[in-house]
Amino acid sequence: YALLDEDEPRFAPPPADAPTHRQRAADLYRAFTAEEKQQLLETKIKWLEDRIEKNPDDQIARRLKDELDAVVMAKQEGPKMEEGRARARAMRGESTEKLE
């Protein structure tokens, strides 16, 4: 089989010391407050809902929206889980024995 021009890599590989996608995102969003992050999340979900409404067959938009909805649910569950843990600790009481 012959390699054609369209089979070649489209972009040069990133340098070895380049930040990962996760590190870059952390750098970009570090300056946002929690409220700004929540507002951005809601804006992205609304944008995806509009896009899905215009093109119901857009599976990529549907998947992205599902993932962002999961983020919203996880953010809502966090404080509830911590509250439950605190209640469980209070019911158990303080342990005077140290585990070794």
C-alpha positions, 0 to 999 in steps of 0.5 A, spaced: 500 500 500 502 506 498 502 512 503 498 518 500 499 525 502 492 525 506 495 519 510 501 523 513 501 526 520 497 533 520 501 536 525 508 536 528 508 532 534 508 536 540 515 537 544 517 532 549 517 538 555 510 540 552 504 540 557 499 535 557 492 537 555 490 536 562 495 540 565 494 546 559 486 546 561 488 546 569 493 552 567 487 556 563 482 555 568 486 556 574 484 563 574 476 562 574 472 562 581 467 557 582 461 561 580 465 562 573 466 555 572 459 553 574 457 559 569 461 556 564 459 549 565 452 551 564 453 556 558 457 550 554 451 545 556 446 550 553 450 551 547 450 543 546 442 543 547 441 548 542 446 544 537 443 538 538 436 541 537 438 544 530 441 537 528 438 531 532 443 526 529 450 530 532 452 524 536 458 528 538 454 533 541 450 528 545 456 525 548 459 531 550 453 534 553 452 527 557 459 528 560 458 535 562 451 533 565 455 528 569 460 533 571 454 537 574 451 531 577 458 529 581 458 537 583 452 536 586 453 530 590 460 532 593 457 536 598 451 531 600 457 525 600 461 529 605 455 531 609 453 523 610 460 522 612 460 527 617 453 524 620 457 517 620 463 520 623 458 523 629 454 517 630 460 513 631 463 517 636 471 519 637 475 513 637 480 513 643 484 507 640 490 508 635 490 503 630 497 501 628 
